[in-house]
């Protein structure tokens, strides 16, 4: 599995099927991703509830940050929700989104957008990174590796800045581990190889912060294969989908991205189109699963 912006991508064109009047349209990038899987499952659950407008899920080519040919389907829908691909918005993307805002209620998931008829539902990414780092600091860790395991975009940069700002306030040393992931690459294998290299070279940080979820588990696997015990030898926390890290070996302490909650809030907002959509930030929560322990209890403090 992979998280947003990572994994094995399969390009395809959006199908031009008729969209029944009154449905919501949910557009997802066509890639193998834990986030897209959770969103599809959440859409199915919403569709099974009585009295809720139905959600139609369609996918678009990952090479474009947003789909550019939704005008006809949007005119037949009650509202549109788009999860962008990994890249940053281009001038053409902005122009397309402004046009969509004129056609009908439109919301972006996971990226801040507020204006020209476009709204967004986002995780407070800066706070999420600060919360994860605070969890490590409370357990005595003051030298932290930061795993950059996703293609750079505004979401990832916000998380990095959140960690950096918290570190400056509390005199924490951060060591950036850039896995150099680009859109279209399989992040799991590349993150695994990078962290094996880090292990073989030797490291001084006592804890690891995974800036995104799925491929953080690749670093955990690298530790296991090199006889580095989590959390005895290295504490680990990730910003990730809650279910993905729950199934890790071991389960990983997580600041949850709550993509299911983001979709449910987006649908709720679209049910009241007379109100300005605006940007809505969701406060993340920390889930503790014992992959972070006090530095003083480590068998071999680094």
N, C-alpha and C positions, 0 to 999 in steps of 0.2 A: 504494500500500500504506500501511498504518498500523500503529502499535504498539498495545500493550494500552491500552484506554481511548480509542482514537481511531478515526476513520474513518467510513464511511457505515454507519449502523446500520439493520438491518431487523428489526422486531419480529415475533415469532411465538410461538405456544404450543408447549410441548414435546409431542411426539407420545406417545400412550399405547400404544405398541407393546409386545408381550411381550418381555421380556429373558430369553434362555436362561439356565438355571441355571449358575452358576460363572463367568460373564464378569465382567470389571471394567467399570464404568460411568464414562465420562469426559464430564463436562458442561462445555460451552464456551458463552460468550455468542455470540449470533448477530450478528456484525459482520464487516466486512472488515478483517482484521488479520494482520500478519506472524506474530505469536505464535500465533494460532489455526491458521494454515496450517501452521506448523512442528509444532505439537502433533498435528495430524491426520496429517501425513506420518510423524511418529515413531510414532504409534499403528499406522499401516499397517505400518511396518517391524517393530514388535514382533510384530504378528499373523502375520507371515510366518516368524518364528523357530519352530523345532520345540521343543515342550515348554513354551512360554510360554502362560499363560492369555490368551484373546482379550480385546481391549478393544473395547467398543461406544461409539462417539462419538455423543452427542446434543447438541442446542443448545437454549438457552433465551432468552427475551426479555431484551434488554439493559437494559430499564427496571428490572428487579429485580437486585440485587447478586448474589443466589444464587437458584436455583430452589427453590420451596417445596412442590413436590408430587411428591417422589421416593420417598415411603415404600414404595409397592408394588414399584417397580423395585429399590429397594435391598434389599428382603427376598429378592429372587431373584438378587442379584449377590454376587460374592465380595468386593467392596469398591468404594468410590466415590471418584472424584477430581473436584474442582470447581475450575475457574478462575473466580473472581468477576468480575463486571462492574466498571465504573469507580468506583462509589460506595463510601462508607464503610459498614461494617456497621451496621444498625439493630437496635433491641431485638428486633424480629420475626425478623431474620436470625439473631441469636444464639440465640434460642429454637428456631428451626428446626434450626440446626446441632447444638445439644445433643440434640434429638430424633433427628437422624440418627446421632449418636454412640452412642445407645442401640440403634439398629436394627442397625448394622454398621460395620465399619472405614471411616473417612472421612478423606480428606486434602484440604487446601486448597493450591492452587498459588499462589505469588507473594505470599501474605499470611501473616504470623505468626499461628499459632493453636496452642495447646498446652493441652489439658485437656478434661474431659467427654467423652472418647472421640474427640476430634478432634485430628488432627495436621496438620502443614504442611511443605511443602518450599519454601524461599524463597531468593532471592539475598540475600547480605549487602549490602543496598543502601547503608548508610552507608559501608561499606568501598569499595564500587564507586565512589561519588562521590569519596571521598578518593584512590583510586587514579588516577582520571581527572585530578583536579586536581594530584596529585603529578607525573604525566607532563608536564603543562604547566609546572609550576614547575621541574622538572629541565631544561627547555629555556629557562629564563630569563623566563618569562611571569609577571608579578606583578599584572597587571590583567586580569581574566577576566570576560567576559560569561557569564551562566548563563541558558540558554534554558529557560524553564518552558513546555513545549509539550505538556502532558497535563493532563487534569482532575485536580484535587488529590485525593489519597487518601493512606493511610498510607505506601505504597511511595514515592510522590513526595516526601512530607514527609521520610521517612528519608534519601533521597538529598540533599535540600536541606540537612538538618541535618548530614549527613556532610561536604558541601562547606564549609558555614559553619564547622564545628568545625576542619577542616583549615586553612581560611583564617585563623582566629584564631591558631592555633598558629604559623603561618609568616608572619604579617603580609602576607597577600595581599588585594588589593582585589577584591571581587566586585561586579558590576553585574547585578542581577536584571532579566531581560527577560520579563515576564509576558504571554504570548499570550492569556490569558483564555479558555482552552479549557474548554467545558462538555460533559458527556456528550451524545452525539448529534450534535455538530458535526464537520464535516470539518476535521481539524486541519491538514492539509497546506496548504490555501489560506489559512487564518487565520494560520498561522505564516509563510507566504510574505509576506503583506501586512504583518505586523508587522515582519518583518526588513527589508523594503523601506523601511518608515518609518524604522527605525533607521539604515539606510545613508544615506538622503536627509537625515536630520537631522545625521548625523555621529557618530562614536563614537571613543572613546579606548582601549578595551580592545584588547589585542593577540592574544587567543585567545578561543575560544568553547567552552563546555562544554554540549552538548545533554543535558538531564537524561533524555531518552528518545529512542528511535531514529528512527522513520519520518519524523516531521515535521522532524527536524533536517536531513534532506535538502532540505526546502523552503527552509531558510535558506541551504544551500549553493547551491541554484538561484538564489536571490535575489542572492547574491554574484556568481555567474557572469553574470547578466543586467545587473549594474551594474559589470562589469569589475573586480571585486575578486578577486584570485587567491588560491586556497588551495593551498599554505600560505604563499606569498610575502607576501601582504598580511594574512592572517588564518589562524592555526592553529586547527584544529577537532578535538575529540574528543567522542565520544558514548557514552552507556550504552545499549546497544541489542543487538538480535539480530545475530549475527556475519555472517550471510549478507546481511541487508538492507543493511548499510553497506558490504559488500564490493563491491556493485554500484553504489555511488554514483559520481558524476563530479565530483571524483576519489574513489576509495575513502577511507573515513574511519577514522582510528584509533579503536578501539572497546574499551570494557570490556564484554565479552560477557555478555549476560543468560542464556545457556545454558538456554533453555526446554526444549529436547530433553532435556538432562541432568536437569532437574527432573522431567520425566515419567518418565524411566527409573528415577530414584531412588524416586519415588512407587510405581511398580509393584513394585520390589524390596521396599519396606517392606510393601506389602500382601500380599506372598507369605509374610510371617511375622506373621500377625495375632495370634499369642499374645504378641508383644512390645508394650509401650506404643508407640504411634505417635510421639508427641512432635513437637517442631519441629526441622527439620534445615535448617541454613543452608549454602548452597553458596558457596565462595570464588570470586569472579570473577577472570578473567585479562585482561590488557591485550594487545590485538592491534595491532601498529604497522603502518601502511600509508603512512606518509610524508605525512600531512596535518598533522602537527605538526613544526615545525623550530625550531632554536634562534633566539631573538630576534635574536641578533647577526648572523645570516645573512640577515635580511629585507632586501629591496631598499629599502624605505621604512619604517623603524621608526616606529611610532606612539607 
